[in-house]
Amino acid sequence: MASQKNVARAVVDETEPLSRRAGIRLADRPAPLWQLLVLVNLLSAPISAGIAVAAARELMAAGGTTPRGMAGMTWRQRVKALGRGGYVRYDESTATRLGECARLLIDDYGGDLRRLAAEADGSRARLEKGLRRFPGIGPTGAAIFCREAQAIWPWLRPYTDRRARDGAARLGLPESEARLGALVPSQDAASFAAGLATAARDDAVVARIRAMAS
């Protein structure tokens, strides 16, 4: 049987964070943090991750790379960008929410999510609560944001939400966040959590990870 560290290494090697798939060069700067919030908003609807990623790419290509850029787009432009990404069932309501999110971020945080992180002052609970102020972002969306943002905010590490821990259980790994965090280097925490979350729902990924680790 493969060791837990071998399985963890295979998880990191097999998958990549959703932000990277969406072409977001995640960094501790206003624009990429906004782009992550957009992606999380798209992922919060009952729609596939692949479609959400494609829609995020289209929105960025259309000028939505910053909150001011998104706010400057018309509602119809946002709807069309979402449609090009295949995000058609929830395109109109999501186009509205993204405009509201952009305006809220500009008005309350000067367009900079780092101010929200500063208000959280090292508290995950406060960060998640702040994220849930944005239209369309609920507990699941806030968890996805934190799962991805730990790549650039070390104070979040190791962050594993319920879905990631479900994936860990499927792979025979511990469900304790602390024990999971000990299985990979700190800089791989985001990739590890993303892979675990994918394994929670994807049998093919589970099979590949097991084969790689054996």
MDTraj code that builds the backbone (N, CA, C; nanometers):
import mdtraj as md
import numpy as np

residues = "MET ALA SER GLN LYS ASN VAL ALA ARG ALA VAL VAL ASP GLU THR GLU PRO LEU SER ARG ARG ALA GLY ILE ARG LEU ALA ASP ARG PRO ALA PRO LEU TRP GLN LEU LEU VAL LEU VAL ASN LEU LEU SER ALA PRO ILE SER ALA GLY ILE ALA VAL ALA ALA ALA ARG GLU LEU MET ALA ALA GLY GLY THR THR PRO ARG GLY MET ALA GLY MET THR TRP ARG GLN ARG VAL LYS ALA LEU GLY ARG GLY GLY TYR VAL ARG TYR ASP GLU SER THR ALA THR ARG LEU GLY GLU CYS ALA ARG LEU LEU ILE ASP ASP TYR GLY GLY ASP LEU ARG ARG LEU ALA ALA GLU ALA ASP GLY SER ARG ALA ARG LEU GLU LYS GLY LEU ARG ARG PHE PRO GLY ILE GLY PRO THR GLY ALA ALA ILE PHE CYS ARG GLU ALA GLN ALA ILE TRP PRO TRP LEU ARG PRO TYR THR ASP ARG ARG ALA ARG ASP GLY ALA ALA ARG LEU GLY LEU PRO GLU SER GLU ALA ARG LEU GLY ALA LEU VAL PRO SER GLN ASP ALA ALA SER PHE ALA ALA GLY LEU ALA THR ALA ALA ARG ASP ASP ALA VAL VAL ALA ARG ILE ARG ALA MET ALA SER".split()
xyz = np.array([
    [0.0847, -0.1201, 0.0000],
    [0.0000, 0.0000, 0.0000],
    [0.0882, 0.1251, 0.0000],
    [0.0509, 0.2243, -0.0810],
    [0.1301, 0.3459, -0.0900],
    [0.1274, 0.4221, 0.0414],
    [0.2398, 0.4857, 0.0728],
    [0.2435, 0.5661, 0.1943],
    [0.1588, 0.6910, 0.1755],
    [0.1176, 0.7484, 0.2873],
    [0.0351, 0.8694, 0.2796],
    [0.1102, 0.9834, 0.2108],
    [0.2402, 0.9919, 0.2326],
    [0.3156, 1.0997, 0.1679],
    [0.3241, 1.0784, 0.0173],
    [0.3329, 0.9526, -0.0260],
    [0.3329, 0.9255, -0.1693],
    [0.1991, 0.9647, -0.2317],
    [0.0908, 0.9328, -0.1622],
    [-0.0418, 0.9701, -0.2112],
    [-0.0539, 1.1218, -0.2183],
    [-0.0073, 1.1899, -0.1138],
    [-0.0148, 1.3360, -0.1115],
    [0.0655, 1.3971, -0.2259],
    [0.1836, 1.3418, -0.2520],
    [0.2655, 1.3917, -0.3623],
    [0.1952, 1.3722, -0.4950],
    [0.1294, 1.2580, -0.5097],
    [0.0556, 1.2305, -0.6328],
    [-0.0612, 1.3266, -0.6493],
    [-0.1260, 1.3616, -0.5397],
    [-0.2360, 1.4590, -0.5454],
    [-0.1843, 1.5915, -0.5993],
    [-0.0720, 1.6369, -0.5471],
    [-0.0151, 1.7647, -0.5914],
    [0.0246, 1.7584, -0.7387],
    [0.0830, 1.6462, -0.7797],
    [0.1307, 1.6331, -0.9175],
    [0.0166, 1.6170, -1.0175],
    [-0.0951, 1.5604, -0.9735],
    [-0.2058, 1.5280, -1.0636],
    [-0.2942, 1.6472, -1.0952],
    [-0.3079, 1.7401, -1.0033],
    [-0.4047, 1.8480, -1.0198],
    [-0.3381, 1.9844, -1.0044],
    [-0.4132, 2.0872, -1.0384],
    [-0.3655, 2.2239, -1.0184],
    [-0.4810, 2.3093, -0.9676],
    [-0.4501, 2.4147, -0.8947],
    [-0.5564, 2.5015, -0.8434],
    [-0.6430, 2.5561, -0.9555],
    [-0.7685, 2.5789, -0.9256],
    [-0.8616, 2.6302, -1.0254],
    [-0.8189, 2.7666, -1.0784],
    [-0.7595, 2.8480, -0.9925],
    [-0.7151, 2.9805, -1.0370],
    [-0.6132, 2.9673, -1.1497],
    [-0.5233, 2.8717, -1.1400],
    [-0.4232, 2.8525, -1.2448],
    [-0.4892, 2.8057, -1.3733],
    [-0.5875, 2.7187, -1.3621],
    [-0.6599, 2.6720, -1.4801],
    [-0.7319, 2.7869, -1.5502],
    [-0.7732, 2.8851, -1.4726],
    [-0.8435, 2.9999, -1.5292],
    [-0.7474, 3.1051, -1.5835],
    [-0.6174, 3.0796, -1.5773],
    [-0.5194, 3.1746, -1.6276],
    [-0.4898, 3.2892, -1.5326],
    [-0.5275, 3.2736, -1.4061],
    [-0.5024, 3.3782, -1.3068],
    [-0.3621, 3.3599, -1.2492],
    [-0.2791, 3.4595, -1.2622],
    [-0.1454, 3.4555, -1.2028],
    [-0.1578, 3.5082, -1.0604],
    [-0.1945, 3.4181, -0.9722],
    [-0.2299, 3.4582, -0.8369],
    [-0.1101, 3.5205, -0.7658],
    [-0.1348, 3.6381, -0.7091],
    [-0.0317, 3.7115, -0.6365],
    [-0.1023, 3.8011, -0.5358],
    [-0.0266, 3.8502, -0.4404],
    [-0.0835, 3.9369, -0.3365],
    [-0.0959, 4.0792, -0.3893],
    [-0.1781, 4.0925, -0.4928],
    [-0.2028, 4.2214, -0.5561],
    [-0.3523, 4.2341, -0.5855],
    [-0.4021, 4.3570, -0.5999],
    [-0.5466, 4.3756, -0.6160],
    [-0.6089, 4.3035, -0.7352],
    [-0.5460, 4.3115, -0.8531],
    [-0.6089, 4.2555, -0.9733],
    [-0.6265, 4.1036, -0.9656],
    [-0.5209, 4.0262, -0.9376],
    [-0.5416, 3.8812, -0.9323],
    [-0.6335, 3.8360, -0.8197],
    [-0.6348, 3.9089, -0.7090],
    [-0.7278, 3.8737, -0.6012],
    [-0.8719, 3.8981, -0.6448],
    [-0.8954, 4.0047, -0.7179],
    [-1.0281, 4.0288, -0.7741],
    [-1.0660, 3.9174, -0.8717],
    [-0.9718, 3.8789, -0.9564],
    [-0.9983, 3.7734, -1.0538],
    [-1.0339, 3.6420, -0.9843],
    [-0.9701, 3.6150, -0.8717],
    [-1.0054, 3.4958, -0.7938],
    [-1.1472, 3.5080, -0.7402],
    [-1.1847, 3.6264, -0.6941],
    [-1.3210, 3.6461, -0.6437],
    [-1.4236, 3.6240, -0.7549],
    [-1.3934, 3.6695, -0.8750],
    [-1.4821, 3.6468, -0.9895],
    [-1.4966, 3.4974, -1.0146],
    [-1.3851, 3.4260, -1.0189],
    [-1.3892, 3.2816, -1.0424],
    [-1.4711, 3.2112, -0.9355],
    [-1.4508, 3.2484, -0.8118],
    [-1.5249, 3.1868, -0.7010],
    [-1.6745, 3.2142, -0.7152],
    [-1.7089, 3.3349, -0.7580],
    [-1.8500, 3.3665, -0.7790],
    [-1.9095, 3.2754, -0.8856],
    [-1.8360, 3.2520, -0.9915],
    [-1.8830, 3.1641, -1.0988],
    [-1.8955, 3.0201, -1.0501],
    [-1.8018, 2.9771, -0.9680],
    [-1.8029, 2.8405, -0.9156],
    [-1.9142, 2.8178, -0.8137],
    [-1.9691, 2.9265, -0.7607],
    [-2.0706, 2.9139, -0.6564],
    [-2.2068, 2.8715, -0.7109],
    [-2.2258, 2.8820, -0.8411],
    [-2.3497, 2.8341, -0.9026],
    [-2.3383, 2.6835, -0.9266],
    [-2.4513, 2.6133, -0.9363],
    [-2.4470, 2.4687, -0.9640],
    [-2.4112, 2.4418, -1.1096],
    [-2.2835, 2.4622, -1.1410],
    [-2.2355, 2.4489, -1.2783],
    [-2.0958, 2.3873, -1.2723],
    [-2.0513, 2.3245, -1.3790],
    [-1.9239, 2.2536, -1.3747],
    [-1.8063, 2.3491, -1.3599],
    [-1.7005, 2.2979, -1.2980],
    [-1.5806, 2.3794, -1.2798],
    [-1.5217, 2.4190, -1.4141],
    [-1.5278, 2.3295, -1.5124],
    [-1.4732, 2.3599, -1.6440],
    [-1.5423, 2.4784, -1.7096],
    [-1.6743, 2.4843, -1.6975],
    [-1.7490, 2.5964, -1.7547],
    [-1.7179, 2.7247, -1.6781],
    [-1.7105, 2.7163, -1.5459],
    [-1.6777, 2.8345, -1.4662],
    [-1.5407, 2.8897, -1.5036],
    [-1.4445, 2.8012, -1.5228],
    [-1.3099, 2.8425, -1.5616],
    [-1.3123, 2.9096, -1.6987],
    [-1.3841, 2.8501, -1.7937],
    [-1.3929, 2.9079, -1.9282],
    [-1.4606, 3.0442, -1.9248],
    [-1.5656, 3.0571, -1.8447],
    [-1.6358, 3.1846, -1.8343],
    [-1.5477, 3.2915, -1.7712],
    [-1.4695, 3.2523, -1.6706],
    [-1.3777, 3.3487, -1.6086],
    [-1.2770, 3.4006, -1.7103],
    [-1.2252, 3.3123, -1.7931],
    [-1.1308, 3.3537, -1.8969],
    [-1.1955, 3.4538, -1.9931],
    [-1.3191, 3.4282, -2.0308],
    [-1.3880, 3.5180, -2.1230],
    [-1.4123, 3.6549, -2.0594],
    [-1.4504, 3.6559, -1.9332],
    [-1.4723, 3.7831, -1.8637],
    [-1.3433, 3.8643, -1.8548],
    [-1.2326, 3.7962, -1.8275],
    [-1.1050, 3.8661, -1.8199],
    [-1.0659, 3.9215, -1.9565],
    [-1.0868, 3.8406, -2.0609],
    [-1.0530, 3.8853, -2.1957],
    [-1.1381, 4.0047, -2.2383],
    [-1.2588, 4.0143, -2.1829],
    [-1.3497, 4.1236, -2.2184],
    [-1.3241, 4.2509, -2.1386],
    [-1.2289, 4.2457, -2.0467],
    [-1.1937, 4.3671, -1.9720],
    [-1.2240, 4.3636, -1.8239],
    [-1.2673, 4.2478, -1.7735],
    [-1.3046, 4.2398, -1.6322],
    [-1.1937, 4.2011, -1.5382],
    [-1.0688, 4.2337, -1.5710],
    [-0.9551, 4.1906, -1.4898],
    [-0.9424, 4.2667, -1.3581],
    [-1.0109, 4.3795, -1.3468],
    [-1.0098, 4.4580, -1.2234],
    [-1.1550, 4.4907, -1.1868],
    [-1.1804, 4.5268, -1.0624],
    [-1.3183, 4.5636, -1.0280],
    [-1.3679, 4.6829, -1.1082],
    [-1.2814, 4.7785, -1.1336],
    [-1.3240, 4.8937, -1.2134],
    [-1.3496, 4.8534, -1.3586],
    [-1.2691, 4.7594, -1.4078],
    [-1.2928, 4.7093, -1.5425],
    [-1.4265, 4.6379, -1.5517],
    [-1.4586, 4.5567, -1.4514],
    [-1.5856, 4.4851, -1.4502],
    [-1.7020, 4.5827, -1.4371],
    [-1.6869, 4.6812, -1.3491],
    [-1.7929, 4.7803, -1.3302],
    [-1.8147, 4.8629, -1.4562],
    [-1.7082, 4.8801, -1.5345],
    [-1.7183, 4.9587, -1.6567],
    [-1.7817, 4.8848, -1.7724],
    [-1.7906, 4.7533, -1.7625],
    [-1.8585, 4.6756, -1.8658],
    [-2.0093, 4.6921, -1.8504],
    [-2.0802, 4.6900, -1.9590],
    [-2.2255, 4.6916, -1.9489],
    [-2.2739, 4.5527, -1.9058],
    [-2.3947, 4.5500, -1.8560],
    [-2.4548, 4.4219, -1.8182],
    [-2.4578, 4.3276, -1.9380],
    [-2.4919, 4.3791, -2.0548],
    [-2.4978, 4.2964, -2.1755],
    [-2.3609, 4.2431, -2.2123],
    [-2.2571, 4.3215, -2.1967],
    [-2.1214, 4.2731, -2.2248],
    [-2.0837, 4.1583, -2.1323],
    [-2.1234, 4.1694, -2.0047],
    [-2.0943, 4.0600, -1.9120],
    [-2.1726, 3.9349, -1.9500],
    [-2.2981, 3.9509, -1.9867],
    [-2.3800, 3.8362, -2.0279],
    [-2.3180, 3.7676, -2.1492],
    [-2.2750, 3.8447, -2.2461],
    [-2.2169, 3.7864, -2.3674],
    [-2.0867, 3.7128, -2.3370],
    [-2.0043, 3.7699, -2.2504],
    [-1.8792, 3.7024, -2.2132],
    [-1.9084, 3.5710, -2.1437],
    [-2.0046, 3.5705, -2.0535],
    [-2.0428, 3.4469, -1.9863],
    [-2.0939, 3.3441, -2.0866],
    [-2.1723, 3.3899, -2.1828],
    [-2.2236, 3.2988, -2.2847],
    [-2.1132, 3.2369, -2.3682],
    [-2.0106, 3.3156, -2.4010],
    [-1.8990, 3.2617, -2.4784],
    [-1.8265, 3.1517, -2.4022],
    [-1.8318, 3.1599, -2.2695],
    [-1.7690, 3.0567, -2.1874],
    [-1.8604, 2.9383, -2.1605],
    [-1.9812, 2.9417, -2.2173],
    [-2.0756, 2.8325, -2.1966],
    [-2.1570, 2.8454, -2.0692],
    [-2.1461, 2.9592, -2.0037],
    [-2.2139, 2.9825, -1.8755],
    [-2.3499, 3.0445, -1.9057],
    [-2.4435, 2.9636, -1.9556],
    [-2.5654, 3.0194, -2.0120],
    [-2.6862, 3.0129, -1.9191],
    [-2.6951, 2.9167, -1.8338],
    [-2.8157, 2.9030, -1.7523],
    [-2.8284, 3.0135, -1.6476],
    [-2.7128, 3.0580, -1.5957],
    [-2.7135, 3.1585, -1.4889],
    [-2.6473, 3.2883, -1.5342],
    [-2.6420, 3.3092, -1.6659],
    [-2.5640, 3.4222, -1.7160],
    [-2.6200, 3.5580, -1.6739],
    [-2.7511, 3.5759, -1.6802],
    [-2.8071, 3.7074, -1.6516],
    [-2.7956, 3.7445, -1.5041],
    [-2.8301, 3.6508, -1.4154],
    [-2.8197, 3.6805, -1.2721],
    [-2.6739, 3.6973, -1.2300],
    [-2.5855, 3.6189, -1.2892],
    [-2.4441, 3.6293, -1.2545],
    [-2.3852, 3.7599, -1.3050],
    [-2.4264, 3.8037, -1.4230],
    [-2.3790, 3.9324, -1.4755],
    [-2.4166, 4.0455, -1.3802],
    [-2.5359, 4.0370, -1.3249],
    [-2.5791, 4.1380, -1.2272],
    [-2.4942, 4.1308, -1.1015],
    [-2.4746, 4.0104, -1.0502],
    [-2.3972, 3.9935, -0.9257],
    [-2.2541, 4.0423, -0.9408],
    [-2.1929, 4.0138, -1.0545],
    [-2.0539, 4.0556, -1.0734],
    [-2.0409, 4.2074, -1.0733],
    [-2.1390, 4.2756, -1.1312],
    [-2.1387, 4.4214, -1.1250],
    [-2.1534, 4.4709, -0.9827],
    [-2.2397, 4.4043, -0.9054],
    [-2.2597, 4.4429, -0.7654],
    [-2.1340, 4.4153, -0.6830],
    [-2.0686, 4.3034, -0.7100],
    [-1.9442, 4.2707, -0.6377],
    [-1.8366, 4.3745, -0.6655],
    [-1.8247, 4.4131, -0.7910],
    [-1.7237, 4.5124, -0.8274],
    [-1.7497, 4.6439, -0.7556],
    [-1.8740, 4.6858, -0.7531],
    [-1.9067, 4.8127, -0.6898],
    [-1.8825, 4.8066, -0.5392],
    [-1.9191, 4.6958, -0.4762],
    [-1.8970, 4.6798, -0.3328],
    [-1.7483, 4.6840, -0.2997],
    [-1.6687, 4.6156, -0.3797],
    [-1.5250, 4.6135, -0.3546],
    [-1.4641, 4.7518, -0.3716],
    [-1.5080, 4.8246, -0.4727],
    [-1.4574, 4.9604, -0.4954],
    [-1.4991, 5.0534, -0.3812],
    [-1.6268, 5.0473, -0.3455],
    [-1.6795, 5.1408, -0.2457],
    [-1.6272, 5.1148, -0.1051],
    [-1.6162, 4.9872, -0.0675],
    [-1.5819, 4.9547, 0.0710],
    [-1.4342, 4.9240, 0.0933],
    [-1.3637, 4.8828, -0.0131],
    [-1.2245, 4.8413, 0.0051],
    [-1.1302, 4.9063, -0.0960],
    [-1.1771, 5.0091, -0.1646],
    [-1.0908, 5.0753, -0.2619],
    [-1.0446, 4.9845, -0.3733],
    [-1.1232, 4.8787, -0.4004],
    [-1.0887, 4.7843, -0.5063],
    [-0.9815, 4.6830, -0.4679],
    [-0.9497, 4.6730, -0.3408],
    [-0.8352, 4.5931, -0.2967],
    [-0.8761, 4.4942, -0.1869],
    [-0.8802, 4.3670, -0.2206],
    [-0.9187, 4.2647, -0.1232],
    [-0.8161, 4.2460, -0.0124],
    [-0.6975, 4.2995, -0.0303],
    [-0.5993, 4.2918, 0.0788],
    [-0.6482, 4.3697, 0.2007],
    [-0.7320, 4.4685, 0.1789],
    [-0.7878, 4.5430, 0.2928],
    [-0.8839, 4.4536, 0.3725],
    [-0.9569, 4.3679, 0.3027],
    [-1.0424, 4.2722, 0.3724],
    [-0.9582, 4.1754, 0.4542],
    [-0.8469, 4.1306, 0.3956],
    [-0.7575, 4.0408, 0.4687],
    [-0.6988, 4.1104, 0.5910],
    [-0.6662, 4.2377, 0.5762],
    [-0.6118, 4.3116, 0.6906],
    [-0.7151, 4.3238, 0.8012],
    [-0.8421, 4.3443, 0.7640],
    [-0.9484, 4.3514, 0.8642],
    [-0.9656, 4.2175, 0.9354],
    [-0.9424, 4.1083, 0.8624],
    [-0.9553, 3.9754, 0.9232],
    [-0.8491, 3.9528, 1.0302],
    [-0.7329, 4.0175, 1.0149],
    [-0.6279, 4.0150, 1.1165],
    [-0.5921, 3.8726, 1.1582],
    [-0.5728, 3.7873, 1.0588],
    [-0.5299, 3.6508, 1.0868],
    [-0.6413, 3.5542, 1.1218],
    [-0.7649, 3.5993, 1.1163],
    [-0.8789, 3.5130, 1.1500],
    [-0.9462, 3.4626, 1.0230],
    [-0.9443, 3.3327, 1.0041],
    [-1.0138, 3.2748, 0.8888],
    [-1.1629, 3.3048, 0.8949],
    [-1.2199, 3.2927, 1.0127],
    [-1.3642, 3.3135, 1.0276],
    [-1.4026, 3.4546, 0.9847],
    [-1.3212, 3.5538, 1.0224],
    [-1.3530, 3.6914, 0.9835],
    [-1.3356, 3.7111, 0.8333],
    [-1.2341, 3.6477, 0.7761],
    [-1.2153, 3.6580, 0.6317],
    [-1.3339, 3.5960, 0.5582],
    [-1.3749, 3.4778, 0.6001],
    [-1.4879, 3.4115, 0.5357],
    [-1.6155, 3.4950, 0.5496],
    [-1.6350, 3.5541, 0.6662],
    [-1.7527, 3.6383, 0.6874],
    [-1.7504, 3.7595, 0.5945],
    [-1.6329, 3.8191, 0.5790],
    [-1.6202, 3.9329, 0.4893],
    [-1.6463, 3.8953, 0.3446],
    [-1.5976, 3.7792, 0.3041],
    [-1.6196, 3.7332, 0.1669],
    [-1.7674, 3.7090, 0.1394],
    [-1.8385, 3.6647, 0.2404],
    [-1.9811, 3.6355, 0.2220],
    [-2.0654, 3.7623, 0.2071],
    [-2.0057, 3.8776, 0.2274],
    [-2.0773, 4.0029, 0.2013],
    [-2.0983, 4.0237, 0.0516],
    [-2.0155, 3.9617, -0.0305],
    [-2.0239, 3.9836, -0.1744],
    [-2.1374, 3.8999, -0.2334],
    [-2.2246, 3.9616, -0.3130],
    [-2.3371, 3.8888, -0.3715],
    [-2.2913, 3.7635, -0.4458],
    [-2.3580, 3.6526, -0.4168],
    [-2.3253, 3.5264, -0.4827],
    [-2.2243, 3.4415, -0.4096],
    [-2.1587, 3.4970, -0.3079],
    [-2.0574, 3.4222, -0.2338],
    [-2.1180, 3.3736, -0.1022],
    [-2.1351, 3.2432, -0.0898],
    [-2.1824, 3.1826, 0.0335],
    [-2.0699, 3.1090, 0.1027],
    [-2.1011, 3.0235, 0.1977],
    [-1.9968, 2.9495, 0.2693],
    [-1.9066, 2.8671, 0.1773],
    [-1.9662, 2.8026, 0.0766],
    [-1.8848, 2.7222, -0.0154],
    [-1.7898, 2.8097, -0.0950],
    [-1.8401, 2.9215, -0.1459],
    [-1.7546, 3.0112, -0.2219],
    [-1.6434, 3.0703, -0.1381],
    [-1.6742, 3.1081, -0.0155],
    [-1.5719, 3.1623, 0.0734],
    [-1.4636, 3.0584, 0.1005],
    [-1.5061, 2.9330, 0.1141],
    [-1.4094, 2.8249, 0.1381],
    [-1.3194, 2.8041, 0.0165],
    [-1.3777, 2.8094, -0.1041],
    [-1.2961, 2.7942, -0.2249],
    [-1.1948, 2.9081, -0.2344],
    [-1.2382, 3.0304, -0.2039],
    [-1.1459, 3.1441, -0.2079],
    [-1.0280, 3.1200, -0.1137],
    [-1.0568, 3.0804, 0.0087],
    [-0.9494, 3.0572, 0.1065],
    [-0.8596, 2.9415, 0.0648],
    [-0.9207, 2.8394, 0.0089],
    [-0.8438, 2.7230, -0.0368],
    [-0.7409, 2.7652, -0.1415],
    [-0.7806, 2.8533, -0.2321],
    [-0.6899, 2.9010, -0.3360],
    [-0.5937, 3.0080, -0.2830],
    [-0.6452, 3.0989, -0.2007],
    [-0.5655, 3.2133, -0.1548],
    [-0.4536, 3.1735, -0.0608],
    [-0.4599, 3.0537, -0.0038],
    [-0.3500, 3.0129, 0.0841],
    [-0.2180, 3.0018, 0.0079],
    [-0.2247, 2.9977, -0.1234],
    [-0.1019, 2.9960, -0.2029],
    [-0.0222, 3.1247, -0.1837],
    [-0.0913, 3.2354, -0.1545],
    [-0.0227, 3.3642, -0.1411],
    [-0.0370, 3.4252, -0.0022],
    [-0.1295, 3.3722, 0.0774],
    [-0.1463, 3.4189, 0.2149],
    [-0.1098, 3.3047, 0.3097],
    [0.0160, 3.2947, 0.3478],
    [0.0612, 3.1822, 0.4311],
    [-0.0147, 3.1674, 0.5624],
    [-0.0729, 3.2756, 0.6125],
    [-0.1429, 3.2678, 0.7407],
    [-0.2685, 3.1811, 0.7318],
    [-0.3126, 3.1497, 0.6114],
    [-0.4277, 3.0611, 0.5951],
    [-0.3902, 2.9128, 0.6006],
    [-0.2635, 2.8821, 0.5839],
    [-0.2210, 2.7426, 0.5684],
    [-0.2137, 2.6676, 0.7016],
    [-0.2412, 2.5373, 0.6953],
    [-0.3051, 2.4645, 0.5854],
    [-0.4558, 2.4825, 0.5918],
    [-0.5164, 2.5125, 0.4778],
    [-0.6613, 2.5318, 0.4724],
    [-0.7227, 2.4173, 0.3928],
    [-0.8082, 2.3408, 0.4562],
    [-0.8817, 2.2346, 0.3884],
    [-1.0288, 2.2459, 0.4259],
    [-1.1123, 2.2686, 0.3267],
    [-1.2553, 2.2765, 0.3531],
    [-1.3158, 2.1357, 0.3574],
    [-1.4461, 2.1307, 0.3766],
    [-1.5143, 2.0022, 0.3907],
    [-1.4955, 1.9145, 0.2684],
    [-1.5013, 1.9741, 0.1500],
    [-1.4860, 1.8943, 0.0278],
    [-1.3459, 1.8354, 0.0182],
    [-1.2450, 1.9142, 0.0521],
    [-1.1084, 1.8624, 0.0489],
    [-1.0913, 1.7479, 0.1478],
    [-1.1514, 1.7609, 0.2640],
    [-1.1398, 1.6525, 0.3628],
    [-1.2157, 1.5279, 0.3179],
    [-1.3254, 1.5471, 0.2442],
    [-1.3953, 1.4318, 0.1866],
    [-1.3063, 1.3604, 0.0854],
    [-1.2336, 1.4373, 0.0055],
    [-1.1402, 1.3777, -0.0892],
    [-1.0286, 1.3034, -0.0189],
    [-0.9809, 1.3604, 0.0920],
    [-0.8768, 1.2932, 0.1693],
    [-0.9256, 1.1568, 0.2177],
    [-1.0488, 1.1517, 0.2657],
    [-1.1048, 1.0249, 0.3143],
    [-1.1117, 0.9222, 0.2019],
    [-1.1484, 0.9646, 0.0817],
    [-1.1570, 0.8725, -0.0312],
    [-1.0209, 0.8136, -0.0654],
    [-0.9157, 0.8898, -0.0386],
    [-0.7799, 0.8463, -0.0734],
    [-0.7086, 0.7784, 0.0424],
    [-0.7793, 0.7584, 0.1523],
    [-0.7185, 0.6932, 0.2674],
    [-0.6247, 0.7826, 0.3455],
    [-0.6419, 0.9131, 0.3323],
    [-0.5588, 1.0090, 0.4050],
    [-0.6334, 1.0570, 0.5286],
    [-0.5614, 1.1108, 0.6258],
    [-0.6291, 1.1626, 0.7458],
    [-0.7197, 1.2794, 0.7110],
    [-0.8253, 1.2974, 0.7871],
    [-0.9171, 1.4082, 0.7639],
    [-0.8845, 1.5289, 0.8524],
    [-0.7918, 1.5119, 0.9432],
    [-0.7488, 1.6229, 1.0275],
    [-0.6707, 1.7239, 0.9439],
    [-0.7076, 1.8504, 0.9534],
    [-0.6396, 1.9538, 0.8768],
    [-0.4912, 1.9598, 0.9106],
    [-0.4589, 1.9504, 1.0364],
    [-0.3187, 1.9576, 1.0778],
    [-0.2389, 1.8401, 1.0218],
    [-0.2956, 1.7224, 1.0274],
    [-0.2241, 1.6042, 0.9765],
    [-0.2109, 1.6087, 0.8249],
    [-0.3124, 1.6589, 0.7571],
    [-0.3012, 1.6750, 0.6125],
    [-0.1917, 1.7758, 0.5788],
    [-0.1873, 1.8838, 0.6531],
    [-0.0872, 1.9865, 0.6274],
    [0.0549, 1.9366, 0.6428],
    [0.0732, 1.8351, 0.7261],
    [0.2075, 1.7811, 0.7494],
    [0.2552, 1.6910, 0.6357],
    [0.1667, 1.6587, 0.5429],
    [0.2022, 1.5644, 0.4366],
    [0.2716, 1.6291, 0.3178],
    [0.2598, 1.7613, 0.3046],
    [0.3196, 1.8302, 0.1901],
    [0.3910, 1.9558, 0.2384],
    [0.4898, 2.0039, 0.1610],
    [0.5517, 2.1320, 0.1954],
    [0.4471, 2.2434, 0.1959],
    [0.4698, 2.3429, 0.2775],
    [0.3723, 2.4514, 0.2926],
    [0.3381, 2.5171, 0.1593],
    [0.4359, 2.5316, 0.0706],
    [0.4103, 2.5996, -0.0565],
    [0.3197, 2.5190, -0.1495],
    [0.3007, 2.3910, -0.1183],
    [0.2126, 2.3070, -0.2002],
    [0.0726, 2.2944, -0.1412],
    [0.0452, 2.3678, -0.0353],
    [-0.0821, 2.3509, 0.0353],
    [-0.2020, 2.3777, -0.0540],
    [-0.1959, 2.4808, -0.1372],
    [-0.3098, 2.5142, -0.2232],
    [-0.3332, 2.4066, -0.3283],
    [-0.2257, 2.3610, -0.3914],
    [-0.2399, 2.2548, -0.4916],
    [-0.2914, 2.1263, -0.4282],
    [-0.2433, 2.0962, -0.3106],
    [-0.2864, 1.9758, -0.2396],
    [-0.4354, 1.9825, -0.2074],
    [-0.4789, 2.0950, -0.1524],
    [-0.6203, 2.1102, -0.1175],
    [-0.7081, 2.1067, -0.2415],
    [-0.6615, 2.1667, -0.3504],
    [-0.7384, 2.1651, -0.4751],
    [-0.7528, 2.0226, -0.5268],
    [-0.6437, 1.9460, -0.5199],
    [-0.6495, 1.8081, -0.5655],
    [-0.7408, 1.7225, -0.4809],
    [-0.7365, 1.7439, -0.3511],
    [-0.8251, 1.6688, -0.2627],
    [-0.9716, 1.7009, -0.2928],
    [-1.0007, 1.8283, -0.3161],
    [-1.1379, 1.8672, -0.3463],
    [-1.1854, 1.8036, -0.4761],
    [-1.0972, 1.7951, -0.5747],
    [-1.1331, 1.7297, -0.7007],
    [-1.1568, 1.5807, -0.6789],
    [-1.0724, 1.5183, -0.5978],
    [-1.0855, 1.3749, -0.5713],
    [-1.2160, 1.3404, -0.5005],
    [-1.2726, 1.4372, -0.4310],
    [-1.3972, 1.4122, -0.3590],
    [-1.5101, 1.3742, -0.4529],
    [-1.5012, 1.4183, -0.5801],
    [-1.6132, 1.3978, -0.6717],
    [-1.5750, 1.3321, -0.8037],
    [-1.4467, 1.3046, -0.8242],
    [-1.4024, 1.2543, -0.9547],
    [-1.3339, 1.1187, -0.9389],
    [-1.4040, 1.0142, -0.9774],
    [-1.3495, 0.8788, -0.9636],
    [-1.2246, 0.8595, -1.0484],
    [-1.2207, 0.9203, -1.1666],
    [-1.1054, 0.9038, -1.2547],
    [-0.9803, 0.9640, -1.1916],
    [-0.9958, 1.0777, -1.1269],
    [-0.8818, 1.1416, -1.0592],
    [-0.8337, 1.0539, -0.9445],
    [-0.9265, 0.9991, -0.8686],
    [-0.8885, 0.9095, -0.7594],
    [-0.8076, 0.7920, -0.8128],
    [-0.8532, 0.7325, -0.9231],
    [-0.7837, 0.6174, -0.9799],
    [-0.6430, 0.6563, -1.0263],
    [-0.6291, 0.7730, -1.0888],
    [-0.4966, 0.8164, -1.1358],
    [-0.4038, 0.8422, -1.0188],
    [-0.4538, 0.9039, -0.9148],
    [-0.3703, 0.9322, -0.7982],
    [-0.3217, 0.8033, -0.7353],
    [-0.4115, 0.7081, -0.7216],
    [-0.3723, 0.5793, -0.6619],
    [-0.2677, 0.5096, -0.7472],
    [-0.2829, 0.5161, -0.8793],
    [-0.1857, 0.4524, -0.9676],
    [-0.0502, 0.5212, -0.9583],
    [-0.0507, 0.6545, -0.9536],
    [0.0739, 0.7290, -0.9431],
    [0.1461, 0.7026, -0.8125],
    [0.0700, 0.6824, -0.7057],
    [0.1307, 0.6665, -0.5736],
    [0.1792, 0.5252, -0.5468],
    [0.1330, 0.4315, -0.6262],
    [0.1659, 0.2899, -0.5983],
    [0.3074, 0.2536, -0.6406],
])
top = md.Topology()
chain = top.add_chain()
for i, resn in enumerate(residues, 1):
    res = top.add_residue(resn, chain, resSeq=i)
    for name in ("N", "CA", "C"):
        top.add_atom(name, md.element.get_by_symbol(name[0]), res)
traj = md.Trajectory(xyz[None], top)
